[in-house]
Amino acid sequence: MHEFLVEITTTIPEGTPQEEVDRLRAAEAARARELAATGHLARLWRPVGELRSIGIWRANDENELHEKVLGTLPLRPWMTPRVTPLEPHPNDPGNGSSTR
């Protein structure tokens, strides 16, 4: 699978009942756990003081990422994702072959 840096901003439509927001957030958390278990969601962060997330997501290609991964998130209709495809860097200390 390929890795993608995904920045997601979620904008809840004005007037949405809090019960609906709470229900979708709970469903979102459950779906994120499922995607992590299948290897599609590797890491996820929330910048301090911001209502967005930054994560490392995995899929076979960008179409699969949008359709079968991000597209399955319950909050997806309210999300604006920014996707950046990633490739390994030769100096990545996590790949075990960086030069010193």
Backbone bond lengths (Angstrom), bond angles and torsions (degrees), N, CA, C in turn:
res aa  C-N    CA-C-N  psi(-1)  N-CA   C-N-CA  omega(-1)  CA-C   N-CA-C  phi
1 M - - - 1.452 - - 1.525 109.88 -
2 H 1.314 115.12 150.68 1.461 122.05 177.05 1.521 109.22 -92.58
3 E 1.323 115.84 154.39 1.457 120.85 178.39 1.526 110.61 -104.51
4 F 1.333 114.31 146.81 1.456 122.31 -178.96 1.524 108.93 -136.00
5 L 1.323 115.98 136.51 1.451 121.26 170.08 1.521 105.56 -87.06
6 V 1.326 116.54 122.22 1.460 120.29 -177.36 1.523 108.86 -123.73
7 E 1.320 114.79 121.98 1.458 121.80 174.34 1.521 106.65 -105.44
8 I 1.332 116.19 125.45 1.461 120.91 -176.03 1.525 109.62 -122.55
9 T 1.320 114.79 126.60 1.452 121.35 171.28 1.520 106.79 -109.58
10 T 1.322 116.24 126.30 1.461 121.18 179.83 1.518 108.50 -109.85
11 T 1.325 115.51 125.72 1.457 121.63 179.63 1.524 108.17 -118.00
12 I 1.306 115.46 112.27 1.463 121.07 -179.92 1.527 107.98 -80.27
13 P 1.325 117.00 125.66 1.465 118.90 -179.30 1.530 112.03 -60.10
14 E 1.309 114.45 137.97 1.462 120.11 179.01 1.522 109.26 -58.90
15 G 1.315 115.16 138.08 1.453 120.54 178.74 1.520 114.26 90.22
16 T 1.343 117.27 -1.77 1.456 119.84 177.92 1.532 108.55 -70.16
17 P 1.338 116.92 127.96 1.469 119.14 -179.95 1.524 111.81 -60.80
18 Q 1.323 117.21 140.91 1.462 121.98 -178.81 1.527 111.53 -58.07
19 E 1.335 117.50 -34.58 1.471 120.79 178.95 1.528 110.58 -61.38
20 E 1.323 117.04 -38.70 1.466 121.58 178.58 1.526 110.27 -67.79
21 V 1.311 116.76 -42.57 1.466 121.64 177.83 1.522 109.67 -60.82
22 D 1.324 117.05 -47.47 1.468 121.29 -179.52 1.527 111.13 -62.09
23 R 1.329 116.86 -41.81 1.468 121.42 179.52 1.533 110.72 -62.42
24 L 1.323 116.40 -45.82 1.463 120.07 -179.07 1.530 111.97 -69.32
25 R 1.310 117.64 -36.15 1.477 119.75 177.44 1.516 110.92 -65.23
26 A 1.332 118.05 -39.13 1.466 121.17 176.84 1.523 110.21 -65.27
27 A 1.329 117.01 -42.68 1.468 120.79 177.62 1.524 110.74 -64.81
28 E 1.327 116.73 -36.71 1.471 122.08 178.16 1.531 110.49 -63.18
29 A 1.328 116.94 -43.97 1.466 121.02 179.14 1.518 110.67 -62.73
30 A 1.320 117.44 -41.72 1.468 121.05 178.81 1.522 110.62 -64.78
31 R 1.329 117.17 -42.70 1.471 120.30 -179.94 1.530 110.47 -67.29
32 A 1.315 118.40 -37.44 1.468 121.17 177.51 1.527 110.24 -61.69
33 R 1.324 117.56 -40.07 1.474 120.35 177.37 1.524 110.69 -63.02
34 E 1.331 117.04 -40.85 1.469 120.93 178.10 1.528 110.76 -63.70
35 L 1.320 117.03 -44.39 1.463 120.91 -179.60 1.524 111.17 -66.78
36 A 1.323 117.76 -33.95 1.469 120.68 175.55 1.530 109.70 -66.70
37 A 1.322 116.75 -41.49 1.466 120.80 -178.60 1.523 111.82 -64.80
38 T 1.326 117.92 -29.12 1.469 121.52 179.21 1.527 112.74 -92.35
39 G 1.346 116.86 1.63 1.459 120.95 176.81 1.515 115.07 87.46
40 H 1.327 118.51 2.91 1.463 120.56 -178.95 1.522 112.91 -80.99
41 L 1.321 117.69 -28.00 1.461 121.59 177.35 1.521 107.58 -113.63
42 A 1.334 115.49 111.54 1.468 120.19 -176.33 1.522 112.20 -91.80
43 R 1.331 117.73 -45.80 1.474 122.99 -177.81 1.516 108.01 -148.75
44 L 1.343 115.41 153.32 1.457 120.02 179.62 1.521 109.21 -149.41
45 W 1.325 116.54 131.82 1.456 122.83 179.51 1.520 109.51 -129.34
46 R 1.331 115.31 157.46 1.461 121.80 170.86 1.519 106.46 -123.45
47 P 1.333 118.88 118.21 1.463 120.43 176.49 1.528 110.49 -58.97
48 V 1.307 116.27 138.19 1.464 122.08 -177.97 1.531 109.58 -56.20
49 G 1.320 114.98 128.40 1.450 121.11 175.73 1.512 115.47 76.94
50 E 1.326 118.03 8.83 1.466 120.52 -177.87 1.525 110.48 -121.77
51 L 1.325 115.59 152.02 1.457 121.34 177.67 1.522 110.09 -101.81
52 R 1.310 114.88 59.61 1.460 120.89 176.00 1.519 107.75 -148.21
53 S 1.311 115.34 167.70 1.460 119.70 178.29 1.518 109.49 -128.75
54 I 1.320 114.66 155.52 1.463 122.74 176.55 1.517 105.65 -130.40
55 G 1.309 116.24 128.61 1.452 118.29 -177.18 1.508 113.65 -145.93
56 I 1.317 114.04 163.15 1.458 122.22 171.06 1.524 105.74 -103.34
57 W 1.308 115.40 116.78 1.460 123.02 -178.68 1.520 108.89 -116.96
58 R 1.329 117.05 153.73 1.460 121.73 -178.32 1.532 110.35 -127.56
59 A 1.322 114.61 141.40 1.464 121.99 176.19 1.522 108.00 -161.22
60 N 1.306 116.40 165.77 1.467 120.40 179.48 1.526 111.68 -67.59
61 D 1.331 116.88 -33.10 1.462 121.92 176.89 1.525 108.38 -159.94
62 E 1.308 116.16 175.90 1.461 119.97 -175.11 1.525 111.83 -67.59
63 N 1.343 117.05 -33.69 1.466 119.22 177.30 1.525 110.78 -62.09
64 E 1.342 116.85 -45.61 1.455 119.94 178.26 1.527 110.45 -62.06
65 L 1.329 116.50 -40.76 1.459 120.47 178.95 1.530 110.61 -56.05
66 H 1.333 116.60 -47.85 1.464 120.34 -177.45 1.521 112.49 -71.68
67 E 1.328 116.86 -43.66 1.460 120.50 -172.83 1.517 114.10 -83.15
68 K 1.335 116.83 -47.05 1.464 119.88 -170.40 1.522 114.36 -103.86
69 V 1.316 116.58 -6.91 1.466 119.42 179.33 1.529 108.56 -115.80
70 L 1.318 117.82 -75.98 1.464 120.26 -179.10 1.527 111.35 -61.57
71 G 1.324 116.53 -34.81 1.464 120.77 -179.46 1.514 114.02 -65.09
72 T 1.327 117.46 -14.79 1.464 120.65 -179.67 1.527 112.93 -94.22
73 L 1.315 117.08 -0.77 1.458 120.43 -179.86 1.528 110.23 -75.18
74 P 1.319 118.31 130.83 1.466 120.48 -178.35 1.527 114.49 -57.67
75 L 1.329 117.88 -30.74 1.467 120.78 179.81 1.529 112.75 -88.82
76 R 1.325 118.17 3.71 1.470 122.01 -174.63 1.532 113.68 -51.86
77 P 1.346 119.76 -39.30 1.473 117.69 179.89 1.527 113.68 -60.30
78 W 1.324 117.07 -21.65 1.465 121.04 -178.29 1.525 111.93 -102.58
79 M 1.319 117.19 4.62 1.467 121.58 -174.80 1.521 112.49 -99.26
80 T 1.324 113.97 146.64 1.460 121.20 169.80 1.527 105.51 -121.35
81 P 1.353 116.46 103.57 1.462 118.82 -179.52 1.530 111.47 -92.11
82 R 1.311 115.20 147.04 1.465 122.17 170.87 1.519 105.88 -121.46
83 V 1.321 116.75 116.40 1.461 122.81 -172.71 1.519 110.43 -109.26
84 T 1.339 115.26 130.98 1.458 121.69 175.41 1.527 107.97 -124.45
85 P 1.343 117.68 114.40 1.467 119.10 175.81 1.530 109.84 -64.88
86 L 1.323 116.14 142.60 1.463 121.88 -178.73 1.524 110.33 -117.67
87 E 1.317 114.71 154.57 1.465 120.90 171.43 1.523 107.48 -137.73
88 P 1.313 116.96 155.74 1.472 119.69 -178.98 1.530 111.36 -60.67
89 H 1.314 115.50 144.88 1.459 122.43 175.52 1.525 107.39 -103.41
90 P 1.326 118.59 137.80 1.465 119.39 -177.43 1.530 113.95 -63.75
91 N 1.323 118.24 -21.03 1.465 120.98 179.89 1.526 113.26 -100.31
92 D 1.314 117.34 12.74 1.464 120.91 179.21 1.525 109.21 -64.87
93 P 1.341 117.23 118.40 1.464 119.10 -178.85 1.530 112.41 -66.26
94 G 1.326 117.65 -16.44 1.440 120.45 -179.86 1.519 114.42 -83.57
95 N 1.335 117.55 -8.49 1.459 117.96 -177.81 1.526 113.12 -94.02
96 G 1.322 116.99 -2.22 1.461 120.87 175.13 1.525 116.19 77.98
97 S 1.341 116.97 0.94 1.468 117.95 -178.52 1.521 112.54 -126.82
98 S 1.316 117.84 21.48 1.472 119.43 -178.72 1.532 109.43 -70.08
99 T 1.319 113.51 150.92 1.463 119.03 178.27 1.518 109.06 -88.58
100 R 1.304 116.71 150.45 1.463 120.84 -178.59 1.485 111.27 -111.13
